[in-house]
Amino acid sequence: MDTVTESLNRELIDFIEKSPTCFQAVNEIEKYLAADGFSELSEERPFTVRPGGKYYITRNGSSVLAFKIPESISTSHTAGFQIVASHCDSPCFKIKEHPEMPVEGHYMCLNVERYGGMIMAPWLDRPLSVAGRLLVDEDGVLRTRLFKADRDMLVIPSLAIHMNREVNEGYKYNPQKDMIPLYAGNVSAGQFLEELASLSGVRRESIAGMDLFVCNRQKGTIWGPEGEFVSSPRLDDMQCVFSSLKGFLEAAPSDRIAVLAVFDNEEVGSQTRQGAGSAFFRDSLRRIAGRLGFSEEDFLAMLAHSFMLSADNAHGVHPNHTDKADPTNRPLLGKGIVLKYNAAQKYTTDGISTAFFRKLCREKGIPVQEYANRSDIPGGSTLGNIAAARVPVNSADIGLPQLAMHSPYETAGSADTVSLYRACRAFYESSLSYIGQGSYRMTIR
């Protein structure tokens, strides 16, 4: 493994470790942006932007949209946006309100529910922790405090095989029965809230609200004889978030407005105030265009000259289940970025976006693979088609191949992190313009 691959993947692992939930992820992204000279804008006030400026907006503390404006931009019909969109949420367990569940007058368990479509079994019998945000009432002002317990707090214990002899023959887990985490060995009402307050340095009675999740604290690792694999919690989709962020920050200026969008709630359908299905994306782009002097008609023309990469990890061929992969579209870990296709339009990639992205990667020496579901196995979906329905731009769905998607510990190829970083950097420096009669001009720098 070369030094660039090792350095980038170690930074990825550190980034993920600091980002156990979407709230911490956005906070970490803000740190990168601030260090690069980006200014924060507030949705509650009119935007003030200028050519050559670098800005970002957050919503709910769990979604962020950053953008760089070219030094020279006019209200010409060739202006547009170059967008990479990904998501920072992952399947896990959300802690319910009134979570304490005393058992047998001795144990204290916590009531949780599933967030997203997870693989449940790997959550069992591993040390877990709690992270998210607290809303603290400070003299009538509600303040957000990010919360991350830097220690093991929970375990979800399996039932012994002696009491469940068929567990290895196939077992249907009941999330309200089998997946309840054990928290304490001494029942004391209010103990969990008291510990949250203590770890946060606030009074228990000042905690007015919370969005807390169970998280896996196991550290990521680079492994394999040549360091060819990276394993970590939340690779879906933090590997794409991190790689696109690095490419966005390091891309040279172009004649397009470069946009990095990282959304929450993709794993539950994106139809939330801060998800890709909300007005956040379109309204933000419209406000940017308006403050730069573009009319509504100009803005709609800009969308016709824009392009989006929807970046969300893909299924690599599983070494133990090669039959689950499509006969001819079989992406492998470490062999490059995946273009994703689906006839039912779960993915946005079409002939136009394929031609542009393949040419971009070919000229930059970046490997590209293809993914499609087996025709008899329904696949997942992502934010691409949801976002593109509200911001109608040419778009391709891409990702990095991985194993064990939606497990609390996933595996991908270390070389692919570098491939996506390089592709995103090149993408932000390039453009695709519609010139009429079904023709497009590609500019690759």
C-alpha positions in Angstrom: 0.0 0.0 0.0 1.4 3.4 -1.0 1.7 6.3 1.5 -1.1 8.3 -0.1 -3.6 5.4 0.3 -2.5 4.7 3.8 -2.6 8.3 4.9 -6.0 9.0 3.3 -7.6 5.8 4.8 -6.1 6.5 8.3 -7.7 10.0 8.1 -10.9 8.4 7.0 -10.9 6.1 10.0 -10.2 9.0 12.3 -13.0 11.0 10.7 -15.5 8.1 11.2 -14.4 7.6 14.8 -15.2 11.3 15.5 -18.5 10.9 13.8 -20.6 8.3 15.5 -23.9 10.0 14.5 -24.9 12.5 11.8 -24.6 15.3 14.3 -21.0 14.7 15.0 -20.4 14.1 11.3 -21.7 17.5 10.3 -19.7 19.1 13.1 -16.5 17.4 11.8 -17.3 18.6 8.2 -17.7 22.1 9.5 -14.3 21.9 11.1 -12.8 21.0 7.7 -14.7 23.8 6.0 -13.7 26.4 8.6 -10.1 25.5 8.3 -10.3 26.1 4.6 -11.8 29.6 5.0 -15.5 28.8 4.5 -18.0 31.2 6.1 -21.2 30.0 7.6 -24.5 31.3 6.3 -27.8 31.1 8.3 -31.0 30.0 6.8 -32.8 32.5 9.1 -31.2 35.5 7.4 -30.7 36.7 3.8 -27.6 35.2 2.2 -24.7 37.5 1.5 -22.5 35.9 -1.1 -20.0 37.2 -3.6 -17.9 35.8 -6.5 -14.8 33.9 -5.2 -16.5 33.3 -1.9 -16.7 30.0 0.0 -19.8 29.3 2.2 -21.8 26.6 3.9 -25.3 26.1 5.4 -26.5 23.6 7.9 -30.0 22.4 8.7 -30.9 20.6 12.0 -27.2 20.2 12.7 -27.4 16.9 10.7 -27.3 18.1 7.0 -24.8 20.5 5.4 -24.5 22.1 2.0 -21.2 23.8 1.1 -20.4 25.8 -2.0 -17.6 27.6 -3.8 -18.4 30.5 -6.2 -16.0 31.1 -9.1 -14.2 34.4 -9.2 -15.7 35.3 -12.5 -19.4 34.4 -12.8 -22.0 36.2 -14.9 -25.7 35.7 -15.6 -24.9 33.9 -18.8 -26.8 30.8 -19.9 -23.7 28.6 -19.4 -23.5 29.0 -15.6 -24.3 25.9 -13.5 -23.7 23.8 -10.5 -21.3 20.8 -10.0 -22.7 18.8 -7.2 -21.6 15.7 -5.2 -24.3 14.5 -2.7 -23.9 11.8 -0.1 -25.5 11.0 3.3 -24.1 10.9 6.9 -26.7 8.7 8.6 -26.4 4.9 9.1 -28.7 2.1 10.3 -28.5 1.7 14.1 -30.8 1.8 17.2 -32.4 5.0 18.3 -33.0 5.4 22.1 -36.7 6.0 22.8 -38.1 8.5 25.2 -38.4 7.2 28.7 -35.8 4.5 27.8 -35.2 2.9 31.2 -36.6 -0.7 31.5 -36.0 -2.3 34.9 -35.9 -6.1 34.8 -36.2 -8.5 37.8 -35.6 -5.7 40.2 -31.9 -5.9 39.3 -31.0 -5.2 35.6 -31.6 -1.9 33.8 -32.2 -2.2 30.1 -32.8 0.6 27.6 -35.8 0.7 25.2 -34.7 1.2 21.6 -36.1 1.0 18.1 -34.5 0.4 14.7 -33.3 3.3 12.6 -33.0 2.1 9.0 -32.7 -1.3 7.5 -30.0 -2.9 9.6 -28.4 -6.4 9.9 -29.4 -7.0 13.5 -27.3 -10.1 14.5 -23.8 -8.3 14.4 -25.0 -5.9 17.0 -25.2 -8.7 19.6 -22.5 -9.3 22.2 -20.2 -6.4 21.4 -19.5 -3.3 23.6 -21.6 -0.4 22.5 -21.9 3.2 23.4 -24.3 6.2 23.1 -24.0 9.3 21.0 -26.1 12.0 19.5 -27.3 15.4 20.8 -28.9 16.8 23.9 -31.1 19.9 24.1 -30.3 21.8 27.3 -32.5 24.5 28.8 -30.2 27.3 30.0 -32.2 30.1 31.5 -34.9 29.8 28.8 -32.6 29.2 25.9 -32.5 25.8 24.3 -28.9 25.0 23.4 -27.6 22.0 21.5 -24.9 19.9 23.0 -23.3 17.1 21.1 -23.0 14.0 23.2 -20.6 11.1 22.7 -19.8 8.8 25.6 -16.1 7.9 25.2 -16.5 4.6 26.9 -18.5 1.4 26.6 -22.0 1.7 28.0 -24.1 -1.1 26.7 -24.2 -4.7 25.5 -27.0 -6.5 23.7 -26.6 -10.1 25.0 -27.5 -13.1 22.9 -29.6 -15.9 24.3 -27.4 -18.9 25.1 -27.6 -21.7 22.5 -28.8 -24.1 25.2 -32.0 -22.0 25.4 -32.2 -21.4 21.6 -31.0 -24.6 19.9 -32.2 -23.5 16.5 -30.3 -20.2 16.4 -27.8 -21.5 13.9 -30.5 -22.9 11.7 -32.0 -19.5 11.1 -33.6 -17.2 13.6 -35.9 -14.2 13.2 -34.9 -11.5 15.6 -37.6 -9.5 17.4 -36.3 -6.0 17.8 -38.5 -5.4 20.9 -37.4 -8.7 22.5 -34.0 -9.7 21.3 -32.3 -6.3 20.6 -32.8 -4.5 23.9 -29.4 -3.3 25.3 -28.4 -4.0 28.9 -27.2 -0.8 30.6 -26.8 -1.4 34.3 -26.8 -4.1 37.0 -28.4 -2.0 39.7 -31.9 -0.6 39.2 -32.1 3.1 40.0 -34.8 5.2 38.4 -33.4 8.1 36.4 -29.9 6.6 36.4 -29.4 6.8 32.6 -30.5 10.5 32.5 -28.3 11.2 35.5 -25.3 9.7 33.7 -26.0 11.7 30.6 -26.1 14.9 32.6 -22.9 14.0 34.4 -21.0 13.2 31.2 -22.2 16.4 29.7 -21.5 18.6 32.6 -25.1 19.9 33.0 -27.9 19.5 35.5 -30.2 16.6 35.0 -33.3 18.8 35.1 -31.9 21.0 32.4 -32.0 18.3 29.7 -35.1 19.2 27.8 -34.8 16.9 24.8 -32.5 14.4 23.1 -31.7 12.5 19.9 -29.5 9.7 21.0 -28.4 6.5 19.2 -26.6 3.3 20.1 -23.3 3.2 18.3 -20.4 0.8 17.8 -17.1 2.1 19.2 -14.9 -0.5 17.6 -12.0 1.3 15.8 -11.5 1.0 12.1 -8.6 -0.9 10.7 -6.6 -1.2 7.5 -5.7 -4.9 6.9 -4.8 -7.5 4.3 -1.3 -8.6 3.1 -0.9 -5.3 1.2 -3.3 -3.2 3.3 -5.9 -3.6 0.6 -9.0 -3.6 2.9 -10.4 -1.1 5.3 -13.0 -2.1 7.9 -14.9 0.3 10.1 -18.4 1.2 11.4 -20.4 3.5 9.0 -18.4 3.1 5.8 -21.8 3.4 4.2 -21.8 6.2 3.6 -19.0 8.0 5.4 -16.4 6.7 3.0 -18.2 8.7 0.2 -18.7 11.7 2.5 -15.1 11.9 3.4 -13.7 11.3 -0.1 -16.0 13.8 -1.7 -15.2 16.4 1.0 -11.5 16.0 0.4 -12.0 16.3 -3.4 -14.2 19.3 -2.9 -11.7 21.1 -0.8 -8.7 20.4 -3.0 -10.3 21.0 -6.4 -9.0 24.0 -8.4 -11.5 26.7 -9.2 -13.7 26.2 -12.3 -16.4 28.2 -14.0 -19.1 26.3 -12.2 -20.4 26.7 -8.6 -19.0 23.7 -6.8 -21.5 22.2 -4.3 -21.0 19.6 -1.6 -24.2 18.2 -0.1 -24.3 15.8 2.8 -27.8 14.8 3.9 -29.4 13.1 6.9 -32.1 10.5 6.9 -31.3 8.7 3.7 -31.6 5.4 5.5 -35.3 6.1 6.3 -36.4 7.5 3.0 -35.0 11.1 2.9 -38.5 12.6 3.3 -37.7 14.8 6.3 -37.0 18.5 6.8 -33.3 17.9 6.5 -33.3 15.0 4.0 -32.6 15.0 0.3 -36.3 14.9 -0.3 -36.9 18.2 1.5 -36.8 21.7 0.0 -33.4 22.4 1.7 -31.5 21.4 -1.4 -33.5 23.3 -4.1 -34.2 26.4 -1.9 -30.5 26.8 -1.1 -29.4 26.6 -4.7 -32.1 29.1 -5.7 -31.1 31.5 -2.9 -27.4 31.3 -4.0 -28.4 32.0 -7.6 -30.7 34.9 -6.6 -28.1 36.6 -4.5 -25.6 36.4 -7.4 -28.1 38.3 -9.6 -29.6 35.4 -11.5 -33.3 35.6 -12.2 -35.7 32.7 -11.7 -35.5 32.0 -15.4 -31.7 32.1 -15.2 -31.8 29.6 -12.3 -33.8 27.1 -14.2 -31.4 27.4 -17.1 -28.5 26.9 -14.7 -30.0 23.5 -13.6 -30.0 22.4 -17.3 -26.2 23.0 -17.3 -25.6 21.3 -13.9 -24.5 17.8 -13.0 -24.8 15.8 -9.8 -22.9 12.7 -8.5 -25.0 10.9 -6.0 -22.3 9.1 -4.0 -23.5 6.1 -1.9 -21.6 2.8 -1.4 -22.4 -0.2 -3.5 -22.5 -4.0 -3.0 -19.2 -5.7 -4.0 -19.2 -9.3 -5.0 -19.3 -11.4 -1.8 -16.6 -14.1 -1.8 -18.9 -16.6 -0.1 -22.0 -15.7 -2.1 -20.8 -15.0 -5.6 -24.2 -16.2 -6.9 -25.9 -13.1 -5.3 -24.2 -10.8 -7.8 -25.5 -9.9 -11.3 -24.0 -12.2 -14.0 -22.2 -9.4 -15.9 -22.0 -6.4 -13.5 -19.8 -7.6 -10.7 -17.8 -4.9 -8.8 -14.8 -6.0 -6.7 -13.3 -4.3 -3.7 -10.2 -2.2 -4.6 -11.0 -2.1 -8.3 -12.5 1.3 -8.5 -15.6 3.5 -8.3 -18.9 1.8 -9.1 -21.5 3.3 -11.5 -24.9 2.0 -10.4 -27.8 1.2 -12.8 -31.4 0.3 -12.3 -34.2 0.1 -14.8 -36.8 1.1 -12.3 -34.8 4.3 -11.7 -33.8 3.6 -8.2 -30.5 4.9 -9.5 -30.2 8.0 -11.8 -27.3 6.8 -14.0 -28.2 6.9 -17.7 -26.4 7.0 -21.0 -25.6 10.7 -20.8 -24.2 10.6 -17.2 -22.4 7.3 -18.0 -20.6 8.8 -21.0 -19.5 11.9 -19.0 -18.3 10.1 -15.9 -16.5 7.3 -17.7 -14.7 9.8 -19.9 -13.7 11.9 -16.8 -12.3 8.9 -15.0 -10.6 7.5 -18.1 -8.7 10.7 -18.8 -7.7 10.9 -15.1 -6.7 7.2 -15.0 -9.3 6.3 -12.4 -10.8 2.8 -12.5 -14.6 2.4 -12.9 -16.8 -0.6 -12.5 -20.5 -1.2 -12.9 -23.2 -2.5 -10.6 -26.8 -3.7 -11.3 -29.0 -6.0 -9.1 -29.7 -9.5 -10.2 -33.0 -9.3 -12.0 -34.6 -11.5 -9.4 -33.3 -9.7 -6.3 -34.7 -6.3 -5.4 -31.9 -3.8 -4.6 -31.7 -0.8 -2.3 -32.2 2.8 -3.2 -30.4 6.0 -2.5 -30.9 9.8 -2.4 -30.0 10.4 -6.1 -33.4 10.0 -7.7 -35.2 11.7 -4.8 -32.9 14.8 -5.0 -32.9 14.9 -8.8 -36.7 14.9 -8.8 -36.6 18.2 -6.9 -33.4 19.6 -8.5 -33.7 18.3 -12.1 -30.1 18.0 -13.2 -28.1 15.3 -15.1 -27.0 12.8 -12.5 -25.1 9.6 -12.0 -25.3 7.3 -9.0 -21.9 6.1 -7.9 -20.4 4.5 -4.9 -17.5 2.3 -3.6 -17.9 -1.5 -3.4 -18.2 -2.9 0.1 -19.2 -6.0 2.0 -21.6 -6.4 4.9 -23.6 -3.2 4.0 -25.8 -2.1 7.0 -23.8 -4.1 9.5 -22.3 -2.2 12.4 -18.9 -3.1 11.0 -18.3 -3.0 7.3 -15.5 -3.7 4.8 -14.3 -1.9 1.7 -11.2 -1.5 -0.4 -8.6 1.0 0.7 -7.6 2.0 -2.8 -11.2 2.9 -3.6 -11.1 5.7 -1.1 -8.3 7.3 -3.1 -10.2 6.7 -6.4 -13.3 8.5 -5.3 -11.3 11.4 -3.8 -9.4 11.8 -7.1 -12.6 11.5 -9.2 -14.5 14.1 -7.1 -11.6 16.5 -7.3 -11.5 16.1 -11.1 -15.3 16.4 -11.3 -15.4 19.7 -9.6 -12.9 21.0 -12.1 -15.0 19.8 -15.1 -18.4 20.5 -16.6 -21.0 19.1 -18.9 -23.1 21.7 -20.9 -26.2 21.1 -23.0 -25.8 22.6 -26.5 -29.1 21.6 -28.0 -30.4 18.8 -30.2 -29.5 16.1 -27.6 -25.8 17.1 -27.6 -23.5 18.0 -24.7 -20.1 19.6 -24.5 -17.7 18.0 -22.0 -15.0 20.1 -20.4 -12.4 18.1 -18.4 -9.5 19.9 -16.9 
